[in-house]
């Protein structure tokens, strides 16, 4: 039962259209450009969000390290002043 191979589908799937090789009308070319622009905008928005989140995380990590280092140096100075 597990060794059965799936049959080939007769349904066509999406292929990239090259506007320079295909005989497309100006309306079709404009539609393709519009769709590609929307895809780029969606992708760049996701990247921008991810970059902001990554930057905030790195900033929080650096601030945490700085605060711990400052506390450590303050505690060390305090211990040396007692002696």
KEKE-3310 file (N, C-alpha, C; in steps of 0.2 Angstrom, whole numbers, plus 5000, padded with zeros to 4 digits):
npx = (5004:5010:5019:5014:5014:5011:4999:5001:4996:4984:4981:4986:5000:5006:5016:5031:5029:5037:5038:5044:5046:5033:5018:5011:4998:4997:4989:4989:5003:5004:4995:5003:5014:5008:5004:5016:5022:5013:5016:5030:5029:5022:5031:5042:5036:5035:5048:5053:5046:5051:5065:5064:5059:5070:5080:5076:5076:5090:5095:5089:5096:5109:5107:5104:5116:5124:5118:5120:5134:5137:5131:5139:5151:5149:5146:5158:5167:5161:5163:5177:5179:5175:5185)
npy = (4994:5006:5008:5013:5024:5041:5046:5055:5072:5080:5093:5110:5119:5134:5144:5153:5168:5175:5191:5196:5186:5180:5183:5195:5206:5224:5227:5215:5214:5225:5221:5210:5217:5224:5214:5209:5220:5221:5209:5211:5222:5216:5206:5215:5222:5212:5208:5221:5221:5210:5214:5225:5219:5211:5220:5227:5216:5214:5226:5226:5215:5220:5231:5224:5218:5229:5234:5224:5223:5236:5235:5225:5232:5242:5235:5229:5240:5245:5234:5235:5247:5244:5237)
npz = (5000:5004:4994:4982:4968:4966:4954:4938:4937:4927:4928:4924:4930:4938:4928:4924:4915:4901:4896:4885:4876:4874:4866:4871:4875:4878:4889:4896:4899:4908:4918:4923:4928:4938:4947:4950:4957:4968:4974:4977:4986:4997:5001:5005:5015:5025:5027:5032:5044:5050:5051:5060:5071:5074:5076:5087:5096:5097:5102:5114:5120:5120:5129:5140:5143:5145:5156:5166:5166:5171:5184:5189:5189:5198:5210:5212:5214:5226:5235:5235:5241:5254:5260)
capx = (5000:5014:5024:5010:5017:5005:4998:5002:4990:4983:4980:4992:5002:5008:5023:5033:5028:5042:5034:5048:5045:5026:5015:5006:4995:4999:4985:4992:5009:5002:4993:5008:5018:5004:5004:5023:5023:5010:5020:5036:5027:5020:5037:5046:5033:5037:5055:5054:5044:5056:5071:5063:5059:5077:5084:5074:5079:5097:5095:5087:5101:5115:5106:5104:5123:5127:5116:5123:5141:5137:5130:5145:5157:5147:5147:5165:5169:5158:5167:5184:5179:5174:5191)
capy = (5000:5012:5008:5015:5030:5045:5047:5062:5076:5083:5100:5114:5123:5141:5144:5160:5170:5180:5195:5197:5180:5178:5188:5198:5213:5229:5226:5209:5216:5230:5217:5206:5221:5226:5209:5208:5225:5219:5204:5214:5226:5211:5203:5220:5223:5206:5209:5226:5220:5206:5218:5229:5215:5208:5226:5228:5211:5215:5232:5224:5211:5224:5235:5220:5216:5235:5235:5219:5225:5242:5233:5222:5236:5246:5230:5228:5246:5245:5229:5237:5253:5242:5234)
capz = (5000:5004:4988:4976:4966:4964:4946:4936:4937:4921:4929:4923:4936:4936:4925:4924:4908:4899:4892:4879:4872:4873:4862:4876:4874:4883:4895:4900:4902:4914:4924:4926:4932:4944:4951:4953:4961:4974:4978:4980:4992:5002:5003:5008:5022:5029:5028:5036:5050:5053:5053:5065:5077:5075:5078:5094:5100:5098:5106:5121:5122:5122:5134:5146:5144:5148:5163:5170:5167:5175:5191:5191:5191:5204:5216:5213:5217:5233:5239:5236:5246:5261:5262)
cpx = (5004:5019:5020:5013:5011:5005:4999:4996:4990:4981:4986:4993:5005:5015:5025:5032:5034:5039:5038:5047:5038:5023:5009:5004:4998:4995:4987:4999:5008:5000:4998:5013:5015:5004:5011:5024:5019:5014:5026:5034:5025:5026:5041:5043:5035:5044:5057:5052:5049:5063:5070:5063:5066:5081:5082:5076:5087:5099:5094:5093:5107:5113:5106:5111:5126:5125:5119:5131:5141:5136:5136:5150:5155:5148:5154:5168:5167:5162:5174:5184:5178:5181:5196)
cpy = (5006:5013:5011:5022:5034:5046:5054:5066:5079:5091:5104:5118:5129:5140:5152:5162:5175:5184:5197:5192:5178:5184:5191:5205:5218:5229:5220:5211:5221:5226:5213:5211:5223:5221:5208:5213:5224:5214:5206:5218:5222:5208:5208:5222:5218:5207:5215:5225:5215:5209:5222:5225:5212:5214:5227:5222:5212:5220:5230:5219:5215:5229:5231:5219:5223:5236:5230:5221:5231:5240:5229:5226:5240:5241:5229:5234:5246:5240:5231:5243:5250:5240:5239)
cpz = (5000:4998:4982:4975:4964:4956:4944:4935:4930:4921:4928:4929:4933:4933:4924:4916:4907:4894:4885:4874:4870:4870:4866:4874:4880:4890:4899:4903:4908:4920:4927:4930:4938:4949:4954:4958:4968:4978:4981:4987:4998:5005:5007:5015:5027:5032:5033:5043:5054:5055:5059:5072:5079:5078:5086:5099:5102:5102:5113:5124:5124:5128:5141:5148:5148:5155:5168:5171:5171:5183:5193:5193:5197:5210:5217:5216:5225:5237:5240:5241:5253:5264:5264)
residu = (UNK:UNK:UNK:UNK:UNK:UNK:UNK:UNK:UNK:UNK:UNK:UNK:UNK:UNK:UNK:UNK:UNK:UNK:UNK:UNK:UNK:UNK:UNK:UNK:UNK:UNK:UNK:UNK:UNK:UNK:UNK:UNK:UNK:UNK:UNK:UNK:UNK:UNK:UNK:UNK:UNK:UNK:UNK:UNK:UNK:UNK:UNK:UNK:UNK:UNK:UNK:UNK:UNK:UNK:UNK:UNK:UNK:UNK:UNK:UNK:UNK:UNK:UNK:UNK:UNK:UNK:UNK:UNK:UNK:UNK:UNK:UNK:UNK:UNK:UNK:UNK:UNK:UNK:UNK:UNK:UNK:UNK:UNK)
# end
